[in-house]
Amino acid sequence: MFLAPGSSLTRWVSVSVRGLRGLSLFSSSESSSNWSKVVSDAEKIVGYPTSFMSLRCLLSDELSNVAMHVRKLVGTQHPLLNTARGFVYDSKNNLQMRGLIVLLLSKAAGPSHAASELLTKDMVSGIYPSQRNLAEITELIHTAFLVHRGIVNLKEWTVSDGPLKDMEFGNKMAVLSGDFLLANACTGLAELNDTKVVELISSAIADLVQGIYYENYYNVEDGLGDSVDTTPWEDQAFLSHGALLAKSCQAAMQLAKHDREAQRLAYLYGKHLSLGHKLNSDLQPFVKSRLGEMTSFSLSAAPVVFHRQIVGKEKWHQQLQEAKTLRNQLDYSKLLAAVKSEKGVSSAVDLCRYHSNRALEAIQAFPSSEARSALENIASAVNKF
């Protein structure tokens, strides 16, 4: 059974400078340690460490040739180099989280009544081979976009970023590497032989592209009102950070022949977990740093966006001017104090808790198991600051 008998939901159907922006979920050693334990325990449940999930592709002969060229970037400041290092060693266990969630949901849901007995025999650790392939595909797509996001905007290039020829070469490698990973993901997607899954993941790729476009070109200062309206931020964050996981979770249910309700709840879990994860990441500089400390943060981070909506354009521009140094650079400690003086941070904290609770709510529809407990722990960890 997908829905736990007698449960309430059974009755109620309801970066580098630029390249690695938003990867770290926890910054404090205590929170990082707790998060690492949650992830480590979850990986044991699905059968193998997901930190090596895309290793098969990363060690292919074709990508090895690309890696030889990437070595030429050693000694430069191109973001692609730090991105590549993150694939080999990531102490915060964030790079492969999407694949882990897909595998945990697949195991938590188990086989459906519609699945054939022959198909069920192919399961390993309670997960279909096609679902494991989907988890790898999800990670390859995410990795490809991480690589692409490391491309330097040469219009903003300065001498401090390194020699121009290094930046140009790094950009070529970022495009080539990202395209290669994305091509492999699309090939694997076609081999799943499920039209609906292809449509879901293809639409997630389109959402990613649209979300990144909005991040780069949408002026978040436009249309600010006097009250906090979180909808535009959530819509944009979902496109760039949530659509891939949400639709991959739904696709995992489709591969196991689960019904629409199971797919809907899996989608909701992925959606709300992603948004909670993004909010937690955006909040770290504001909840961990002390006033006066040197820190930096994105001006499109949720607390800043909500702060601007509260104070309005005029006051926000005034605060920006007051935070600028003689060299026309931002003094982030002053800006941090300004953001903390209003309710932008508390609004983001409340929204993070909301999405964490919604993810927990969605996962309660699954039967009780180790996998479900792991998913609950992950959703709860997102709510820790």
N, C-alpha and C positions, 0 to 999 in steps of 0.2 A: 504494500500500500504506500502511495506517495504521501497522502495526508495522514498524520498521526490520528488514530481512532480516539475520539473523545476530546481532541484538542479544541481550543476555542476557535481556531481558524477553520476547523472542519465545518463548524456551524456558520462561521462568519467568513464568507468568501470575499473577501475584500482584497645661464647655465654654465669642471669648466665654468666659465662665466655665463655663457648662454646655453651651451649644449645640455647641461645636466640640471637645469632649473626644475625644481619641484620633485627631485628624486627622493630626497631624504624625508622620511616620515618623522623620525624622532631625533632630536639633537642632544638631549641630556643623556648621560651615561646610564642612569637608572632606567629611564624609559626605553632606551635602546636595548638594554639588557632584557627587560621584560618582553619587548617586541621580538627579539631574537629567539627567546624561549618559545613564544607562541608559534612562530614560524617553524622552528626546529621540530616541535611536537607535531605540527600539522604535516610536515614533509614525511615523517615516519608513517603516518596514516595512509598516505597515497602510494607508498612503495619505494620511492627514491627521491633524493634531493632535487628539487626543481631548479636549483642554482646551476645545474648542468643541462637544463632542458634543451637549449638551442645549441649545445656543443656539437652535435652531429653536423649541423650546417656550418657552424663557425670553423670547424676543422676540415671542411671540404677543400679539395685541391684548388677549386676556382677562387675561393675566398682567401686561401693561403697566398695566392699570387697578389691579391689586393693587399694583404697584410704586409707583404714585403715592401710595397710602395709606402704604406702607412708608416713604416719604420723610419722613412726619410723625414718624418715630421718630428722625430725625437730632438729635443733642444729648442723647438719652437713653442709658441704659445697658442697654437691652434686648438680650439675646443675638441676636435675629433680625437686627439690623443688622450685626453682625460676621459672621454666617453669610452674609448677602447679599453682603457685601464679598468673602468668600472665593470666591464663585462667579465673580466678575469677575477677581480676581487672587489666585492661589495660587502663591507662589514655590516651594513644595516639591513641586508636581505630584502631589498626593495625592487631590484631589477626584474626578478622572476615572479613577482607576486600574482600577476594576472593568471599565469598558467596554473599556479598552485590553487587558486580559487576555483578555476574550472574543474580541476581534478577532484577537489574536495566536494564540490556540488554534485559532480557525477557519482561519486561514491555515496554521498548522503542520499541521493534520490534512488540509487540502485536500479535494477531492471524494471521495466514497466510490464504491465499485463499484455501489451501489444507486441512486445519483443518475442521473437521466436526462440525456441529452446536451443537451437543450433547457435544462434547469436550469443545467447547467455553463456554457453560453454567457452566462448573466446575471452571472457572477462578475466582480468588479472587484478587481484586485490580489489575486486568489486567495481572495476572500471573497464569499459569497452576500449579496445585498441583505437577505434575511431575517435573516442573522446580524448585519449592521450595525444593522438595526432593533432586534434583541435587545440589542445593546450599548447603544443609546440608552435602551431601556426599563429596562435594569439601572441605568443612571445616574440616570434619572428617579426610580426607586424609592428609590435611595440618597439622592438629594437631598431627596426628600419627607420621609424619616425624619430627615435632618439638621435640616430646618426644624422638624419636630415636636419634636425633642429640645431645641430652643431655647426651648420654652415654660417660663416661670418658674413655679415652685410658689409661689403667692401665700401659702400658709400659712407659708413660710419667708421671706417678703418682709421686708426691713428698709428703713429710710429711706435708707441708703447705696446701695441698689439703684436709687433714683430714685423720682419721684412714682408713687403707686399707679395713677393714671389712665393713665400711660404704659405701665406693666407690663400692665395689663388690655387696652389697645389693642394692644400688641405681641403678646400671646397670641392675640387674635382674628385678627390678620394671619398669625401662624404657623400657626394651624389652617387658615385659608382657603387660604393659599399651599401648604401641604403637601398638603392634600386635592386641590387643583387638579392638582398635579404627579402625584399618585398616580392620579387619574382618567385623566389623559392616558396614563400608563403602561399602565393596564388596557385602555384603548381600543386602543392599539398592540399589546398582547398578543393581544387577540382577533383582530386583523387578520392575525396570523401564520398563522392557520388550522391550528394543530397542537394537538390535544387534550393530548398528553403534555407539550408545552412549557407550555401554560396551567396544567396541574396542577403542574408543577415550580416555576414562578415564583410561583404562588398559595401553594404550601406554604412557599416562601421568605419571602413577606410575613408569613404566619402565624408562622413562626419568629422573624422580626424583632420582631414584637409581643410574643411570649412572652419573648424574650431581654431586651428593654427592661423588661418587667414584672419579671423576676427581678432585673435590675440595681437597680431602684428599691425593691423590696419584700423581696427575699430577704436574710435576715440571714446574711452570710457567716461570722459568728462561731459559728453553730450547728454542732454536730457536729464540732468540730475535734478531731483526735486527736493522738497524739504523733509521728506520722510524716507525711511529705509525701504527700498523696493529690491528684494533679493532676486527676483525672477530673472532679470537680464544676466546677472552674474551666474546664476545656476544654469541657465540655458547654454551660455558660452562654455562654462566649465564642464558641462556634460558632454558637449561635442568633442572637446579636446582631451578630456581625462576620463570620461565615464562611458561613452558609447561602446568602445571596444570591449570592455569587460562585461557590461550589461548584455550586449548582444551575443558575446561568446558564451555566457552562462545560459542564455536561452537556447543557443545552438546545441549546447551539450545535452540539454533535455530533448531536443528534437532528434538527435542522433540515437538516443535510447528509446525513441517512440513514446515519450511521455505526452500527456494531453496538454491542451492550451493553458489550463490553470497552472500546471506545474511549470510550464515555460514562462508564464507571466510572473510567478513568484520568484523564479530564478533570475529573471530580468530585473525585477525590483531589488533583489538583494545586491546584484552587481552594480546597479545604478546608485543606490544609496551608499553602499560601501565606498564606491569611487569618489562620490562627492564629499563624504566624510573624510576620506583620506586626503583629498585636496585641501579641504578646510584646515585639517590638522597640520598639514605641511605649511600652509600659508600663515598659520598662527604662531609657529615656533619662535620667530624673532620677537614676537610681541609678548609671549607668555613666559619665555625663558630668560631673555636679556634684562639687565637692570638699566635704569635710566642713567645716561652718561656713558655707557659702554659703547665701544665701536662695533657697529653691526651694519648690515645692509639687508635690504629686502626689495622685492619687486613692487613697483607702484601700482601694479594690477592685482596685488594680493587682496584677498577678500576683506581683511580688516581695513585696508586703505580705501578700497572701493566703497565700503559701507560708511566709513568716516566722511568721505567726500559727499556722499549723499545726505548725510546728516547736517554738515556745516554749510553746504552749498558752494557754488563755484567761486564766488567772490572771496570768501574766507579761506577756501582751500588755496587759491592762487596766492593769497597773502601769506599763508603758512609756508608755501613753497619758496616764496621770495625770501622770507626770514630764515629759511634753512639753507640758503645758498651761501657758499663761501666767496672769498674775493676772487677765486679762480673759476667762479661760476659752476662749482661742483656742489653736490648736495651733502649737507651735514646730516647723516641719517639719524644721529642721536637726537638732534632737535626735532626732526620729523617724527621719530618714534614717540617722543614726549607729546607732540601735538596729537597724534593718533590715539595715544593712550588716554588723553584728557577727555575724550568723548566716548560714545558707546559703540564705536565701530568694532572694537575687539570683543566686547560682550555679545554683540549681535552675531559675530562670526562663531563664537563659542556656542551660543544657543543653537545656531543652525547646524553646527557639527554634531551636537548631541541629538538633534532632531533626526539627522540622517543615520546616525549610528543606531538609534532606536528603531527607525523604520527598517533597517537592514535586519536587526534582531527579530523584529516582528515577522518579516517575510520568511525567515529561516525556520520559524517555529512550526510551519506547515509540514516540514520534513519529519520523518520518523526519527525518534531518538537514536543516536549513534555516536561513535567517536568522531566521525567526519562532521556531523552537525555541531557537536560540542566545539570542534576546532574552528568552525565558521563563526560560531557565537563568540569565541574568544577573540578572534580577529576583529569582529565588529565592535566588541567592547574595547579592545586595545586602541582603536581609532579615536575613542572618546577620552583617552588619557592624555593629560598635558604635563 
